[in-house]
Amino acid sequence: MSKPKPARYRTTNWSAYNAALRKRGSLLIWLDKEMAWYAPHEGRPGRPPVFSNAAIQFCL
């Protein structure tokens, strides 16, 4: 058995395609100004964390 050829897609309506790309790329993010970006000092031995857990979760 041979591998089937991949399908070829051609864009015929470029204005609708570009509008769909713009709509898909829009993303609204709300940030809390009170969020602590830097981690508080924990007082334990070893290297202290730089960023807070909330900042890491936001970036993920």
N, C-alpha and C positions, 0 to 999 in steps of 0.2 A: 504494500500500500504506500502510495506517495502522499506527502503532506499537501493538504489543499492550499491553494493560493489565498493570501489574505485579501479581504475585501478592500476595494478602493473607494473612498468617499470623496466626493467633489462638492464644494460649496457653490451653490447657484445663486443664493440671495445674500450677498455680502453685507448689505445694510442691516438685515435682521440678525445675521451672525455676529456682527460687531456690537449691536445693541445687546444681544444676549451675553456676550463676553463682559461688557461693562456692567450689566446687571448682576452677573455672577460674581464679579470682583468687588462689589460694594459690601463693606463690612463695617458695622458700627460698634465701637467698643466704648463702654463707659468705665472710667477709672474713678476710684474713690481717692480723693485727695488726702484722706486720713490714713491710708494704708501705709504700713511701715515697710519700706523697701529693704532696709538694712536689718540684719539680725541683731537682737540684743545680746549683750555679753552674758554668757551662761555661767562663768566661774569654774568651769571644768578644765582639767588639763588637756592639752592638745591644741591644735589649730582651731580658732573660732570660726564659725560659719560667717560668710560675708553677707548673703542675702537671706531674707526671712522666708519662711515656708510659703506665705501668701504670694510673695514676689515670684518664687519658683513656679508655683501653681499657675499664676497668671501667664508666665512665659510659655508654659507647656500648653 
